[in-house]
């Protein structure tokens, strides 16, 4: 379930990612499309003779790693491109772009969907307009819009906030991913009709947002006076000779024949072409060779051959965090993920759709870049481990670092571990729509270990030791957690994920509590419905007297009927949510509004049931001659009839919001 929840949060991102300096869908809900940012690679002892980063060595290493990996993971195809010192060092394709026809992955011709890596083109366009004086990074974005983004807590959103994913927007899924071109909305329409609720004041808390990036793309369109697709084609793709790259959807005819198909895994039919409504955040189709040109331009301060897409000072600004991160923590520069791996500065971005998975990392100080794209999710989500492993091994092979020594724990570590143990939710989430149920259940757990360390459920097989007040470091590694207070809540920041933080949940939002409430309530409801006809049969067979008469009997019957109504209500919501569990995210569009509205109105069933349950308890205790067993059963049933609307309320099922 965690993997599925993560996939939905990934796709919401329309290509969010978690790889090394990138994102990988936060675990994508059912991953709702979370960026995902991979854990820092554990440093290794430098070899006595580190392999040289040469074309023959990289090609041999890739040939040894990739084919076996994709075969084992049931991944159809991969493209890998490595650049160095302004030139393509290696470009390789493995497997198939089309399994049925055995069309190979060709990094020169085969276009792949790069998901959220597309954002870097949008941010590059923004920086071009910044250097022209047409966009002020610190101005209220409403200056450039023809609709209004309301301020929250008196703080307007700036472009810098959008580039750092600190606009405070709630996540969203409705109309984000389509398979039918007839239903595909324009970016402008989507932004205006799906204004995302705000969870936080601008600048306060990181919360990865495709809406925010798409808003920046619309600003590029308005400020430049050109359609967004046209602007990027003229000012980025053309000067970089990226003739096989486009934001346009559906694919223009000249691209369609060379497009890779996308697969859940290589032994099943391909998925339909994924249409991303938030286009500036995730709709690019590109070849590996074209992406090499883009990497080279950013590694050379905006220069590619004789073209200069950014002035050197603008490119360096783009690669630098607007707000410096604390030592050892990744940050967001002006659109790029910014951090260190094995002592090397790494900037980049990852991306995921449902089926395509990308990672692009640049080492500016070494003039090296690596781009990888997988066209399949693989068996049991094998692509995520394969993608992280490839970059980790690349860094360990060509840029090894000495084994880090574990600093000692502070004296109060065990006490602090117990204090912060509990459940946490990601700042990147949905609260106001019915998909908030997934985020309610998708909480992380901090455990205080007997040795004074802590563990996170989302980071398996790792422990963290407190080395300074509030600062926890991975044993045997460099990953760190910072415990602070933000927006009035205890917050945990992960050094390898600058796109979101974990926030302590209240008792009411505790996932375990809500699961227990829902589980016990369902148990009682099903038991009631099972026992009801059995007791009726026993009374008829053995001619037993009725246990209740008159109004008490009527209300008792209504309470049992309410139990049936609650189960029907929950089955209705299961039907509504089932497509997410099946990775069919394109069904969440305006066509579902009627059904969702009916389910929202159907909340009258559990609410009325709770009232009837309490009424039944009152009459049972008030009526003489009722046994202790009857009274206990009435209390249990009332508790269950109250538990279901409680769970529905906490899971955001009870609301009239269609902007989910």
C-alpha positions as CSV (number, residue, x, y, z in Angstrom):
1,X,0.0,0.0,0.0
2,X,2.8,2.4,0.8
3,X,4.3,1.9,-2.7
4,X,0.9,2.5,-4.3
5,X,0.3,5.6,-2.1
6,X,3.7,6.8,-3.2
7,X,3.0,6.2,-6.9
8,X,-0.1,8.4,-6.7
9,X,1.8,11.2,-5.0
10,X,4.6,10.8,-7.6
11,X,2.3,11.1,-10.5
12,X,0.5,14.1,-8.9
13,X,3.8,15.6,-9.3
14,X,3.3,14.7,-12.8
15,X,6.7,13.3,-12.5
16,X,8.0,13.8,-9.1
17,X,11.0,11.9,-8.1
18,X,13.2,10.8,-5.2
19,X,16.6,9.9,-6.7
20,X,19.9,11.2,-5.6
21,X,19.6,14.9,-6.0
22,X,16.2,14.5,-7.5
23,X,12.8,13.5,-6.4
24,X,11.1,10.3,-6.7
25,X,6.6,11.2,-6.1
26,X,6.9,11.5,-2.0
27,X,6.6,7.0,-1.3
28,X,5.0,8.2,-5.0
29,X,0.0,7.9,-2.8
30,X,-0.8,5.4,-3.7
31,X,2.6,7.3,-4.4
32,X,-0.1,10.7,-4.7
33,X,2.5,11.5,-8.5
34,X,5.6,12.8,-4.3
35,X,8.9,14.3,-5.2
36,X,11.0,11.7,-4.2
37,X,14.5,12.5,-3.2
38,X,16.8,9.6,-2.8
39,X,19.0,9.0,0.2
40,X,22.5,10.1,0.2
41,X,24.9,7.5,-1.0
42,X,26.9,6.0,1.7
43,X,30.6,7.0,1.3
44,X,33.1,4.3,0.5
45,X,36.8,4.1,1.0
46,X,38.6,5.5,-2.0
47,X,40.2,2.7,-4.0
48,X,43.9,2.8,-4.4
49,X,43.4,3.3,-8.1
50,X,40.1,5.0,-8.9
51,X,38.9,4.2,-12.5
52,X,39.2,7.1,-14.9
53,X,36.1,8.6,-16.2
54,X,36.7,7.7,-19.8
55,X,34.3,6.6,-22.6
56,X,35.6,2.9,-22.7
57,X,35.4,2.5,-18.9
58,X,31.9,4.1,-18.5
59,X,30.6,2.0,-21.4
60,X,32.0,-1.2,-20.0
61,X,30.7,-0.4,-16.6
62,X,27.2,0.4,-17.9
63,X,27.2,-2.8,-20.0
64,X,27.9,-4.8,-16.9
65,X,25.2,-3.1,-14.8
66,X,22.3,-2.1,-16.9
67,X,21.3,-5.2,-18.9
68,X,21.2,-7.5,-15.9
69,X,19.3,-4.9,-13.8
70,X,16.5,-4.3,-16.3
71,X,16.1,-7.9,-17.0
72,X,15.8,-8.7,-13.3
73,X,13.4,-5.8,-12.8
74,X,11.3,-6.5,-15.9
75,X,12.1,-3.0,-17.3
76,X,11.6,-2.7,-21.0
77,X,14.2,-0.1,-21.9
78,X,16.7,2.5,-20.7
79,X,18.7,5.4,-22.1
80,X,21.9,6.6,-20.4
81,X,24.0,9.6,-21.4
82,X,27.2,10.9,-19.8
83,X,28.8,14.2,-20.7
84,X,32.2,15.5,-19.7
85,X,34.0,18.8,-20.5
86,X,31.5,20.0,-23.0
87,X,31.3,16.7,-25.0
88,X,29.1,13.6,-24.9
89,X,31.3,10.9,-23.4
90,X,28.8,8.0,-23.6
91,X,25.3,7.6,-24.9
92,X,23.7,4.1,-24.7
93,X,20.4,2.5,-25.2
94,X,19.4,-0.8,-23.6
95,X,16.3,-2.9,-24.1
96,X,13.3,-1.8,-26.2
97,X,11.3,1.3,-26.9
98,X,8.6,-1.0,-28.2
99,X,8.6,-4.5,-26.8
100,X,6.1,-5.9,-29.4
101,X,8.1,-4.7,-32.4
102,X,11.5,-5.0,-30.6
103,X,12.3,-1.4,-31.6
104,X,15.5,-0.5,-29.7
105,X,16.0,2.4,-27.4
106,X,18.1,4.8,-29.4
107,X,19.3,7.9,-27.5
108,X,19.7,9.8,-30.7
109,X,16.1,9.2,-32.0
110,X,13.9,7.6,-29.3
111,X,11.9,10.2,-27.3
112,X,11.0,9.5,-23.7
113,X,8.9,11.3,-21.1
114,X,11.1,13.0,-18.6
115,X,8.4,14.0,-16.0
116,X,9.4,16.6,-13.5
117,X,12.9,17.0,-15.0
118,X,10.9,19.2,-17.5
119,X,10.7,21.8,-14.7
120,X,14.4,22.7,-15.4
121,X,13.4,24.1,-18.8
122,X,10.6,26.1,-17.2
123,X,13.0,27.5,-14.6
124,X,15.6,28.2,-17.3
125,X,13.0,30.2,-19.2
126,X,12.2,32.1,-16.0
127,X,15.9,33.0,-15.5
128,X,16.2,34.2,-19.1
129,X,13.4,36.7,-18.4
130,X,14.9,37.6,-15.0
131,X,18.2,38.7,-16.7
132,X,16.1,40.7,-19.2
133,X,14.5,42.5,-16.3
134,X,11.0,41.3,-17.1
135,X,10.6,39.1,-13.9
136,X,11.6,40.1,-10.4
137,X,12.3,37.0,-8.3
138,X,11.2,38.8,-5.1
139,X,8.0,40.4,-6.4
140,X,4.4,39.3,-5.8
141,X,3.6,36.9,-8.6
142,X,0.2,38.5,-8.9
143,X,2.1,41.3,-10.7
144,X,2.4,39.0,-13.7
145,X,-1.0,37.2,-13.6
146,X,-4.5,37.9,-14.9
147,X,-6.0,36.2,-11.9
148,X,-5.2,36.5,-8.2
149,X,-3.4,34.1,-5.9
150,X,-4.6,35.2,-2.4
151,X,-2.0,36.0,0.2
152,X,-1.9,33.8,3.3
153,X,-0.9,35.3,6.7
154,X,-0.2,38.5,5.0
155,X,2.6,37.0,2.8
156,X,2.4,37.1,-1.0
157,X,4.1,34.4,-3.1
158,X,7.2,35.3,-5.1
159,X,9.0,33.6,-7.9
160,X,11.7,32.7,-5.5
161,X,9.1,30.9,-3.4
162,X,7.9,28.9,-6.4
163,X,11.4,27.9,-7.4
164,X,12.0,26.7,-3.8
165,X,8.6,24.9,-3.7
166,X,7.6,27.1,-0.8
167,X,4.4,28.6,-2.2
168,X,2.5,26.7,0.5
169,X,0.1,25.0,-2.0
170,X,-1.8,21.8,-1.2
171,X,-1.2,18.9,-3.5
172,X,-3.8,18.0,-6.2
173,X,-4.7,15.3,-8.6
174,X,-7.9,16.2,-10.4
175,X,-7.4,16.7,-14.2
176,X,-3.6,16.5,-13.8
177,X,-3.1,13.3,-15.9
178,X,-5.1,12.4,-19.0
179,X,-5.1,9.7,-21.6
180,X,-7.8,11.3,-23.9
181,X,-6.6,14.4,-25.8
182,X,-10.2,15.6,-26.0
183,X,-10.2,16.1,-22.2
184,X,-6.8,17.7,-21.9
185,X,-7.1,21.2,-20.5
186,X,-4.7,24.0,-21.3
187,X,-2.3,25.1,-18.5
188,X,-4.1,28.4,-18.3
189,X,-7.5,26.8,-17.8
190,X,-6.1,24.3,-15.3
191,X,-4.5,27.1,-13.2
192,X,-7.6,29.2,-13.1
193,X,-10.1,26.5,-12.5
194,X,-8.1,24.4,-10.0
195,X,-6.5,27.1,-7.8
196,X,-4.9,25.0,-5.1
197,X,-5.7,25.6,-1.4
198,X,-2.9,26.9,0.7
199,X,-1.6,24.8,3.6
200,X,1.2,27.2,4.7
201,X,2.2,30.9,4.3
202,X,4.6,31.5,1.4
203,X,8.2,30.8,2.2
204,X,7.4,29.0,5.5
205,X,7.4,25.3,4.8
206,X,8.6,23.3,1.7
207,X,5.9,21.5,-0.1
208,X,6.7,20.3,-3.6
209,X,4.1,21.7,-6.0
210,X,3.5,21.0,-9.7
211,X,0.9,23.8,-9.5
212,X,3.6,26.3,-8.5
213,X,5.8,25.3,-11.4
214,X,2.9,25.5,-13.9
215,X,2.1,28.9,-12.5
216,X,5.7,30.0,-13.3
217,X,5.3,28.6,-16.9
218,X,2.1,30.7,-17.3
219,X,4.0,33.7,-16.1
220,X,6.7,33.1,-18.8
221,X,3.9,33.0,-21.4
222,X,2.4,36.3,-20.2
223,X,5.6,38.2,-19.7
224,X,7.2,37.1,-23.0
225,X,4.1,37.5,-25.1
226,X,4.6,34.1,-26.6
227,X,2.8,30.8,-26.0
228,X,4.9,28.8,-23.5
229,X,5.7,25.9,-25.9
230,X,6.8,28.4,-28.6
231,X,8.9,30.4,-26.2
232,X,10.9,27.4,-25.0
233,X,11.3,26.1,-28.6
234,X,12.7,29.4,-29.7
235,X,14.8,30.4,-26.8
236,X,16.0,27.0,-25.4
237,X,15.5,24.1,-27.7
238,X,16.6,25.8,-30.9
239,X,19.9,27.3,-29.7
240,X,20.7,24.0,-28.0
241,X,20.0,22.0,-31.2
242,X,17.4,20.0,-29.3
243,X,15.4,19.1,-32.5
244,X,13.9,15.9,-30.9
245,X,12.5,17.6,-27.8
246,X,9.0,19.1,-27.2
247,X,6.6,20.2,-24.5
248,X,3.7,19.8,-26.9
249,X,0.9,17.3,-26.3
250,X,-0.3,15.1,-27.9
251,X,3.0,14.6,-29.7
252,X,3.3,16.3,-33.0
253,X,3.4,13.9,-36.0
254,X,7.2,14.3,-36.5
255,X,7.8,13.0,-32.9
256,X,5.2,10.3,-32.7
257,X,6.9,7.5,-34.7
258,X,10.1,7.7,-32.5
259,X,8.4,7.9,-29.2
260,X,9.1,5.1,-26.7
261,X,6.1,3.3,-25.2
262,X,5.7,3.3,-21.5
263,X,5.2,0.1,-19.5
264,X,4.3,-0.9,-16.0
265,X,6.6,-3.9,-16.7
266,X,8.0,-5.4,-19.8
267,X,5.7,-8.4,-20.0
268,X,2.4,-6.4,-20.0
269,X,0.9,-4.2,-22.8
270,X,2.1,-0.5,-22.8
271,X,0.1,2.2,-21.1
272,X,-1.6,4.9,-23.1
273,X,0.5,8.1,-23.8
274,X,0.4,10.2,-20.6
275,X,-0.9,13.7,-21.1
276,X,0.2,16.0,-18.4
277,X,-2.1,19.0,-17.8
278,X,0.4,20.9,-15.7
279,X,2.6,20.9,-18.8
280,X,5.4,23.3,-17.6
281,X,5.9,20.9,-14.7
282,X,6.2,17.6,-16.5
283,X,5.2,17.2,-20.2
284,X,8.6,17.2,-22.0
285,X,9.4,14.4,-24.4
286,X,13.1,14.3,-25.3
287,X,16.0,12.1,-26.5
288,X,19.0,11.3,-24.3
289,X,21.2,13.0,-26.9
290,X,19.2,16.2,-26.7
291,X,19.3,16.1,-22.9
292,X,23.1,15.9,-23.2
293,X,23.1,19.3,-24.9
294,X,21.0,20.8,-22.1
295,X,23.4,19.3,-19.5
296,X,26.4,20.7,-21.3
297,X,24.9,24.2,-21.5
298,X,24.3,24.3,-17.7
299,X,27.7,22.8,-17.0
300,X,29.2,25.6,-19.2
301,X,27.4,28.6,-17.5
302,X,24.7,28.7,-20.1
303,X,26.9,28.2,-23.2
304,X,26.5,25.5,-25.9
305,X,28.7,25.8,-28.9
306,X,28.2,29.4,-30.1
307,X,24.9,29.8,-28.3
308,X,24.5,31.4,-24.9
309,X,21.1,30.7,-23.4
310,X,21.9,32.3,-20.1
311,X,24.6,34.8,-19.1
312,X,27.3,33.2,-17.0
313,X,26.3,35.2,-13.9
314,X,22.6,34.2,-14.4
315,X,23.5,30.5,-14.8
316,X,25.6,30.6,-11.6
317,X,22.7,32.3,-9.8
318,X,20.3,29.7,-11.0
319,X,22.6,26.9,-9.6
320,X,22.9,28.6,-6.2
321,X,20.3,28.3,-3.4
322,X,18.4,31.5,-2.8
323,X,18.6,30.7,0.9
324,X,21.8,28.7,1.9
325,X,21.1,25.3,3.5
326,X,22.8,24.3,6.7
327,X,25.9,22.1,6.3
328,X,25.2,18.6,5.0
329,X,21.6,19.4,3.9
330,X,20.4,19.5,0.3
331,X,18.6,22.7,-0.8
332,X,16.7,24.0,-3.8
333,X,18.6,26.4,-5.9
334,X,16.6,28.4,-8.5
335,X,14.8,25.2,-9.6
336,X,17.7,22.8,-9.3
337,X,18.2,20.4,-6.5
338,X,21.5,21.3,-4.8
339,X,23.6,19.1,-2.6
340,X,26.7,17.1,-2.1
341,X,27.4,13.4,-2.8
342,X,30.8,11.8,-1.9
343,X,32.2,15.3,-1.4
344,X,31.1,16.5,-4.9
345,X,28.6,19.3,-5.5
346,X,25.7,17.9,-7.4
347,X,22.8,19.8,-9.0
348,X,20.0,18.2,-10.9
349,X,16.4,17.0,-11.0
350,X,14.5,13.7,-11.3
351,X,11.1,13.0,-12.7
352,X,8.4,10.4,-12.8
353,X,5.2,9.8,-14.6
354,X,3.3,6.6,-14.0
355,X,5.6,4.6,-16.3
356,X,8.6,6.8,-17.2
357,X,11.3,7.5,-14.6
358,X,14.2,9.9,-15.0
359,X,17.2,11.2,-13.2
360,X,19.6,14.0,-14.3
361,X,22.6,15.0,-12.2
362,X,25.3,17.5,-12.9
363,X,28.7,17.8,-11.2
364,X,29.6,21.5,-12.0
365,X,33.0,21.4,-10.4
366,X,34.0,18.4,-12.5
367,X,32.2,19.3,-15.8
368,X,30.3,16.0,-15.6
369,X,26.6,15.2,-16.1
370,X,24.6,12.0,-16.3
371,X,21.1,11.5,-17.6
372,X,19.1,8.3,-17.3
373,X,15.6,7.4,-18.3
374,X,13.7,4.1,-17.8
375,X,10.5,3.5,-19.8
376,X,9.0,1.1,-17.2
377,X,8.1,1.0,-13.5
378,X,9.2,-2.6,-13.3
379,X,8.1,-5.5,-11.2
380,X,7.3,-4.3,-7.6
381,X,8.6,-0.8,-8.5
382,X,12.0,-2.1,-9.4
383,X,12.9,1.1,-11.2
384,X,13.3,3.2,-8.1
385,X,16.0,1.0,-6.7
386,X,17.7,0.6,-10.1
387,X,17.7,4.4,-10.7
388,X,19.2,5.2,-7.3
389,X,21.7,2.4,-7.5
390,X,23.0,3.5,-10.9
391,X,23.9,7.0,-9.7
392,X,25.3,5.8,-6.4
393,X,27.5,3.3,-8.1
394,X,28.6,5.9,-10.7
395,X,29.6,8.3,-7.9
396,X,31.3,5.5,-5.8
397,X,33.3,4.4,-8.9
398,X,34.4,7.7,-10.3
399,X,34.2,10.0,-7.3
400,X,34.8,7.8,-4.2
401,X,34.9,9.4,-0.8
402,X,36.4,8.3,2.4
403,X,34.3,6.4,4.9
404,X,32.6,8.9,7.2
405,X,33.3,8.5,10.9
406,X,30.3,8.5,13.3
407,X,30.4,11.5,15.7
408,X,29.5,10.6,19.3
409,X,26.0,11.0,20.6
410,X,25.2,13.8,23.0
411,X,24.3,12.8,26.6
412,X,20.6,13.7,26.2
413,X,20.1,11.7,23.0
414,X,18.0,8.9,24.5
415,X,15.7,11.3,26.2
416,X,15.3,13.4,23.1
417,X,14.6,10.2,21.1
418,X,11.7,9.3,23.3
419,X,10.4,12.9,23.1
420,X,10.2,12.9,19.3
421,X,9.0,9.4,18.8
422,X,5.6,9.3,17.1
423,X,3.7,9.8,13.9
424,X,4.4,12.4,11.3
425,X,2.8,13.5,8.0
426,X,4.5,15.0,4.9
427,X,4.1,18.7,4.3
428,X,3.3,17.7,0.7
429,X,-0.2,16.4,1.0
430,X,-3.9,16.8,0.3
431,X,-6.2,17.8,3.2
432,X,-9.2,19.4,1.7
433,X,-10.3,16.8,-0.8
434,X,-11.3,13.2,-0.5
435,X,-7.8,12.0,-1.6
436,X,-6.7,13.3,1.8
437,X,-7.7,9.8,3.1
438,X,-4.5,8.4,1.5
439,X,-2.4,11.1,3.2
440,X,-4.0,10.4,6.5
441,X,-3.0,6.8,6.3
442,X,0.4,7.5,4.7
443,X,2.2,8.7,7.8
444,X,5.8,8.1,8.8
445,X,6.7,6.7,12.2
446,X,9.7,7.8,14.3
447,X,10.8,5.0,16.7
448,X,13.0,5.5,19.7
449,X,15.4,2.6,19.9
450,X,16.9,1.1,23.1
451,X,20.4,2.3,22.2
452,X,19.3,6.0,22.1
453,X,19.0,6.2,18.4
454,X,15.9,6.8,16.3
455,X,14.6,5.1,13.2
456,X,12.1,6.2,10.5
457,X,9.8,3.7,8.9
458,X,10.3,5.3,5.5
459,X,14.1,4.9,5.7
460,X,14.5,1.2,6.2
461,X,17.4,-0.4,8.0
462,X,19.0,2.9,9.1
463,X,19.4,4.4,12.5
464,X,20.2,8.0,13.4
465,X,22.2,9.2,16.4
466,X,21.8,12.7,17.9
467,X,25.2,14.5,17.5
468,X,24.0,18.0,18.4
469,X,20.7,19.3,19.9
470,X,18.1,18.5,17.3
471,X,20.6,17.1,14.8
472,X,20.5,13.4,14.1
473,X,23.1,11.7,11.8
474,X,22.9,8.3,10.1
475,X,25.1,5.6,11.6
476,X,27.7,4.7,9.1
477,X,26.6,7.4,6.6
478,X,26.1,11.1,6.0
479,X,22.3,11.5,5.9
480,X,21.0,13.8,8.6
481,X,17.7,14.8,10.2
482,X,17.0,18.2,11.8
483,X,14.3,18.4,14.4
484,X,12.8,21.9,14.7
485,X,9.5,23.7,15.1
486,X,7.9,25.2,12.0
487,X,4.4,26.6,11.5
488,X,3.8,25.8,15.2
489,X,4.5,22.0,14.8
490,X,7.4,19.7,15.5
491,X,9.1,19.3,12.2
492,X,11.7,16.9,10.9
493,X,13.8,17.9,7.9
494,X,15.6,15.2,5.9
495,X,19.0,16.3,4.5
496,X,18.4,14.5,1.3
497,X,14.9,15.9,0.6
498,X,14.5,19.7,0.4
499,X,11.0,19.4,-1.1
500,X,9.0,18.5,2.0
501,X,9.3,18.1,5.8
502,X,7.7,15.7,8.2
503,X,5.2,17.4,10.7
504,X,4.1,15.8,13.9
505,X,0.4,14.8,13.8
506,X,-2.2,15.5,16.5
507,X,-3.9,12.6,18.2
508,X,-7.0,13.2,16.1
509,X,-5.0,12.7,12.9
510,X,-3.0,9.8,14.2
511,X,-3.1,7.1,11.4
512,X,-3.0,4.2,13.9
513,X,-5.8,5.6,16.0
514,X,-8.0,6.2,12.9
515,X,-7.2,2.7,11.5
516,X,-8.2,1.2,14.8
517,X,-11.4,3.2,14.9
518,X,-12.3,2.2,11.3
519,X,-11.3,-1.4,11.8
520,X,-13.3,-1.9,15.1
521,X,-16.2,0.0,13.7
522,X,-16.4,-2.3,10.7
523,X,-16.0,-5.3,12.8
524,X,-19.0,-4.3,14.9
525,X,-21.1,-3.3,11.9
526,X,-20.5,-6.6,10.1
527,X,-21.2,-8.6,13.3
528,X,-24.4,-6.6,13.8
529,X,-25.6,-7.5,10.2
530,X,-24.6,-11.1,10.7
531,X,-26.3,-11.5,14.1
532,X,-29.5,-9.6,13.1
533,X,-31.0,-12.3,10.8
534,X,-29.6,-15.1,13.1
535,X,-31.4,-13.7,16.1
536,X,-34.6,-13.2,14.0
537,X,-34.4,-16.9,12.9
538,X,-33.9,-18.1,16.5
539,X,-36.9,-16.1,17.7
540,X,-39.1,-17.5,15.0
541,X,-37.9,-21.0,15.4
542,X,-38.0,-21.2,19.2
543,X,-40.9,-18.6,19.6
544,X,-38.8,-16.4,21.8
545,X,-40.3,-13.1,23.0
546,X,-39.1,-9.9,21.4
547,X,-36.4,-8.1,23.3
548,X,-37.8,-4.7,22.4
549,X,-41.2,-3.4,21.5
550,X,-42.8,-0.2,20.2
551,X,-40.5,2.8,19.5
552,X,-37.5,1.0,21.0
553,X,-37.9,-1.8,18.5
554,X,-38.3,0.6,15.6
555,X,-35.1,2.6,16.6
556,X,-33.2,-0.7,17.1
557,X,-34.2,-1.7,13.6
558,X,-33.2,1.7,12.3
559,X,-29.8,1.4,14.0
560,X,-29.2,-2.0,12.3
561,X,-30.2,-0.5,9.0
562,X,-27.8,2.3,9.6
563,X,-25.0,-0.3,10.0
564,X,-25.9,-1.6,6.5
565,X,-26.0,2.0,5.2
566,X,-22.5,2.7,6.5
567,X,-21.1,-0.3,4.8
568,X,-22.7,0.7,1.5
569,X,-21.3,4.2,2.0
570,X,-17.8,2.9,2.5
571,X,-18.1,0.5,-0.5
572,X,-19.1,3.6,-2.6
573,X,-15.9,5.4,-1.5
574,X,-13.8,2.3,-2.1
575,X,-15.1,2.2,-5.7
576,X,-14.2,5.9,-6.0
577,X,-10.7,5.4,-4.7
578,X,-10.0,2.0,-6.4
579,X,-8.5,3.5,-9.6
580,X,-5.6,5.0,-7.6
581,X,-4.8,1.5,-6.3
582,X,-4.8,0.3,-9.9
583,X,-2.6,3.2,-11.1
584,X,-5.5,4.6,-13.2
585,X,-5.1,8.2,-12.3
586,X,-6.5,9.6,-15.6
587,X,-10.1,8.8,-14.4
588,X,-10.0,11.7,-11.9
589,X,-11.4,14.5,-14.0
590,X,-14.7,16.3,-14.5
591,X,-16.4,13.2,-15.6
592,X,-16.3,11.9,-12.1
593,X,-17.9,15.0,-10.6
594,X,-21.4,13.6,-10.5
595,X,-20.4,10.4,-8.7
596,X,-18.2,12.2,-6.3
597,X,-20.9,14.8,-5.5
598,X,-23.3,11.9,-4.9
599,X,-20.8,10.3,-2.5
600,X,-20.4,13.6,-0.7
601,X,-24.2,14.0,-0.3
602,X,-24.3,10.3,0.9
603,X,-22.4,11.5,4.0
604,X,-25.9,11.9,5.4
605,X,-26.0,8.1,5.9
606,X,-23.2,7.9,8.5
607,X,-24.1,11.2,10.1
608,X,-27.7,10.1,10.5
609,X,-26.5,6.7,11.6
610,X,-24.5,8.2,14.5
611,X,-27.6,10.1,15.7
612,X,-29.7,6.9,15.5
613,X,-27.1,4.9,17.3
614,X,-27.1,7.4,20.2
615,X,-30.9,7.4,20.2
616,X,-30.9,3.6,20.4
617,X,-28.6,3.6,23.4
618,X,-30.8,6.1,25.2
619,X,-34.0,4.1,24.6
620,X,-32.2,0.8,25.5
621,X,-31.1,2.2,28.8
622,X,-34.4,4.0,29.4
623,X,-36.6,1.0,28.6
624,X,-37.1,-1.4,31.5
625,X,-36.4,-5.1,31.2
626,X,-33.4,-4.8,28.8
627,X,-30.5,-7.0,29.7
628,X,-26.9,-6.0,30.2
629,X,-26.0,-7.7,27.0
630,X,-28.6,-5.7,25.1
631,X,-27.3,-2.5,26.6
632,X,-23.7,-3.4,25.8
633,X,-24.6,-4.2,22.2
634,X,-26.4,-0.9,21.8
635,X,-23.3,0.9,23.1
636,X,-21.0,-1.0,20.8
637,X,-23.2,-0.3,17.8
638,X,-23.5,3.3,18.6
639,X,-19.7,3.5,18.9
640,X,-19.3,1.9,15.5
641,X,-21.9,4.2,14.0
642,X,-20.0,7.2,15.4
643,X,-16.6,5.8,14.4
644,X,-17.4,5.7,10.7
645,X,-18.3,9.4,10.3
646,X,-15.3,10.2,12.5
647,X,-13.0,8.3,10.1
648,X,-14.8,9.8,7.1
649,X,-14.3,13.3,8.5
650,X,-10.6,12.8,9.4
651,X,-10.1,11.3,5.9
652,X,-11.7,14.3,4.2
653,X,-14.5,12.2,2.8
654,X,-17.1,14.5,4.4
655,X,-16.8,17.7,2.4
656,X,-18.2,19.3,-0.7
657,X,-14.9,20.1,-2.4
658,X,-14.5,19.0,-6.0
659,X,-11.0,20.6,-6.2
660,X,-9.1,17.6,-5.1
